Amino acid sequence: MRRGSSVNFAGVRVGEVRSLKLDHPRRVVAFALIDPTTPLRADTQVGLEFQGLTGVAAISLKGGEEAAPPVPLDED
């Protein structure tokens, strides 16, 4: 993954990765800008998907029940 990589919800591009930082030797934190109309819920699953022949990584967002609460907001 790199800056500018896609953020996809159900296969549709809804944002992009703006920065990456190493938080721990086995954990990377990605800061991404996501379209505010994206229906993110507390039970939305987050993962990685690999695209194209080069295998460029993208953040994948899937699911979320309509009845589930929205993702809580913090100061960011």
N, C-alpha and C positions, 0 to 999 in steps of 0.2 A: 504494500500500500504506500501511497505517496500523497503529497499535497495535490489537490485537484481531483483525487479519485472520487468516484460516484458514491452517492448514498441512494439506495433503491428501496422503494416500498412496493412489495408485491410485483417486482420487476420493472417498476416505473421510476425513472430518475426523479428524486425529490430534493436533492441537495448535493453538496460536495464537501470533502474533507479540506479544512483550512489549515490545520497544523497537527503534528504528531509529536509526542514526547514519551521518553522512556520513563515509566513510573517505578519499575521494578525489573529485574533481569528477565522476568517472564510475562511482563504486562506492559502494553503500550496504550496510552490514552490518546484518543483521536478527538479533536475539536471539529465539529461539523456544523455547517449552516444548513438548516432544513426548512423547506417551505412551511410556513405556519398553518397552512390548511391541511397538512398531512395528518391523517387520523391516528395519531399515536395514543396508545392506551397503556396503562400500567402493566398489562400482560402481553404487550407487543414483544416479540422475540427478536433479538439482535444477533447477527452472525456475520460471517464473511462469505463472499462468493467470488469466484474467479471467472474472468471474462476473456473471451477471444483466444486466439492462438498463443498469445504471449502470457496469458494467465494473470493479467493485472487484477489485483484484489479490489473489491468494492465492499462497502458496508451494506448488509442486507437486513431490511426490517420486514417482519412478517406477522400477520395476524393481529389479534387483539379483538376481544368481544366488544360489541357496541355498548353493552351495559357496564363494562369495566370503567373504572375512574380514569381520567386523563393522567398523563405523566405529571408528577409534582414538579413545580418550577422552583429553582433556587436562584441565587443572586446572578447567575450567568444566563 
